[in-house]
Amino acid sequence: MVNIGATPRKLGGILSVCLLILLLAVPAAGCQSEPPPLTLTITQPAEGDSITKSPYQVRGTVSDPKASVTVNGVRGSITPNGFYGANIELTPGENTITVVATRGTETTTRTMTVTFSTAR
């Protein structure tokens, strides 16, 4: 038998250090923190508003500037101050406005109803 100078005590210390390194390294290498949930707010118009002009530009905020936003299916633009949708055409009477924000596979939707009447 060859003695390499490793006593049970030294071997236990070496194994403990190796185990500690593994316990610290594995989570750091494989875990990423989850981003906060995607939030979406429509700031203009408000639910139930009466609107007298068409086309109309919907505005709001989205929590992630890297998300994409559509308003009634038309892609909007995101700025540091929020988003604005393409001018959407309204028809006389009640109109439903649907805003969808998407980040990867996460989607958040807000829907509201406004009334359009032509100015007299």
N, C-alpha and C positions, 0 to 999 in steps of 0.2 A: 504494500500500500504506500502510495506517495503522499507525503504531507506537503500541502501547498501553503500552509500557514494560516488556514482559515479555521478558527475555532467556532464552535456553535454560537458563541456570543457575537463574534464578528460577523458571521453569516446572518444572524438574526438582524443585526444593525443594518447590513447592506440591503437585505430584503425589505426592511421597513422603509428605508430611503427610496428604494425603487418603487414600492407601492405608493408612497406619498407623491412621487413625481407623476406616476400614472393617474392617480386620482385628481391631481391638479391639471394635468395636461389634456386629458380626454374631454372634459366638459368645455374647456376653452376652445378646443379645436372643432367640436361638433355642434355646439349650441349657439344659436343666434337669438337675440331678444326679439320678441314679436313687436311690430309697430303698433301704435295705438289704433283703435278702430277708426275707420274712415267715416268722417262726418260731413254732412252736406246741409246747408241752410239756404233757402231762397229768401233774399232780402227785398226784391222788387220783381213783380208786384206782390201784394199781400193777398192772402186767401180771401176770396169774395170781392176783390176790387172791381170797380166799374172802370173800364178802359175805353177811351174814345179815339185811340189812334192804332192803326195797323199798317205795316208790321210793327211789332213790339219787341223790345230787347229785354230778356229776362236776366237778372243779376243775382249774385249770391256769393257764398263762401264755401270753400272745400278745405278740409284739414290737411290735405297732402298736395303740394303744388305739382307733384309728378303724376297725379291722377289725371284721367281724362273725363270730360263732362259732355253730355249731350242734352239738348233741350228739344223735346218732341222729335227725337231721332236725329237731330242736326248737331254736329260737333260744335262745341263752344270753345272759348279761349280761356286759359287760366293765367292770371297775373298775380303778382305778390299781394295785391289787395283783394283777390277773390276771383270769381269767374263771371264772364258775360256770355250769353248765348247768342247765336245768330238771330237776326230779326225773324220772328215767327209771325206768320199770317194768322190773323184771328178772323172768325166769321161772326156775323151778328148773333147775339144770344150768348149762352154759356159755352165756355171753351175750357178744356182740360189741358193743363200744362204739366208735363212730366219731365223731371230733371233726373238724370242718372249719372252718378260718379262711379268710376271704375279704377281700381288699382290692382293689377294682376288679376287674381280670381275673385277679389272682393268687390261687391257692388252695393251701393246705397242709393235708394230711390226716394224722391219726394214728389208728390202729386198735389196739385191744387186746381181749384176752379175759379175762373174770373168771368166777368160778363163784358162783352164788347158791344158797344152801341155807337153808331156813327154820330158825329157831332152835328148839332142842328143849327 
